[in-house]
Amino acid sequence: HSLRTSIFTMMFRLNLLIALVSAMASSTAAFGPSLAIGRSTFQAKQVASVSPRSASYPQKTELSMAATVDLKGKVAFVAGVADSTGYGWAIAKALADAGATIIVGTWPPVLKIFEMGLKKGQFEEDSTLSDGSKMVIEKIYPLDAVFDTPDDVPEDIKTNKRYNGLTGYTISEVAASIEKDYGKIDILIHALANGPEVTKPLLETSRKGYLAASSASAYSFVSLLQKFGPIMNPGGSALSLSYIASEKVIPGYGGGMSSAKAQLESDTRTLAFEAGRKWGIRVNTISAGPLKSRAASAIGKEPGQKTFIEYAIDYSKANAPLAQDLYSDDVGASGLFLSSPMARTITGVTLYVDNGLHAMGMALDSAAMAR
């Protein structure tokens, strides 16, 4: 009788242990990460080892990912597009390639030139998408991002011939117009920067020039989020463009622009928290490497000498871990990723897209490195 009781007790404990293990396994699975977020699909497959010596060891697991991004039905507003050479255009093109509706904001003084270029087919080649079709910019809004409301616009701007016939170009007015035209939007791209004294060293920069750089290049992103956040769908993305001068000394990139980029990156982290909690929006920035865009080519342009951006590109090729060209489409692809559901958990990040130049602490082409 005592033996039967002992056997019964042992069997009861064994069954209880099996039940507990099963419950723990199902509970763990319930809280495990989903592998089907957004439009990404993941497949784990077992790969048999080719070496007979490793047959007694566990088989190797390889993870392969096939990812597609579908942004059909999404509306993206790209602020700061005026030609096809910059990163704003590249990001717009990548978003359009994924099916997003593209609307842009253009600085009033160059608006007519940009619209004329589009009508003449000047950007036709740069508009070609992966399926052979052309990117369509559904609507262009005049936008001067240094003005938040109509009351902020001074009389000399209102009467300036380059603003002649234009109204509704302040940030709040553009947001209201877009809400009227499209309702909610999903993606906000800030491709804006301007420093009137960018060629001056910081020690020679005036207060007016410094604050102008901050206003146009950093605070404009804060203001855009203030006004556009309420008309963005939860899960939306706001993205800006920064530069390594925010944290490293880049001679020639002056006038307070380095300070403005540092502000932009700091604000990105704070805005990620505030906009995330308030509207469910992600906020990130891309620190892009040098690109010979129209705007960048105007910095330090003197007859017979290389421009600032040409020096920057040559330096990057000589010193970056990846000694290769950086194309606008590289930043476009990164912008697409950060704006897509694949990056749904990524916010408050400064993503370096610069062939790794930011990681370097010593210039390989320095005279001090000569042997």
PyMOL commands that set and color helices and strands:
alter all, ss='L'
color gray80, all
select helices_A, chain A and resi 2-30+52-54+87-97+108-119+125-127+150-152+155-158+161-163+171-182+202-204+207-231+244-246+257-279+294-297+308-319+328-339+341-343+357-359+367-369
alter helices_A, ss='H'
color red, helices_A
select strands_A, chain A and resi 40-47+60-67+75-79+101-106+137-142+185-190+232-242+282-288+350-353
alter strands_A, ss='S'
color yellow, strands_A
deselect
rebuild
show_as cartoon
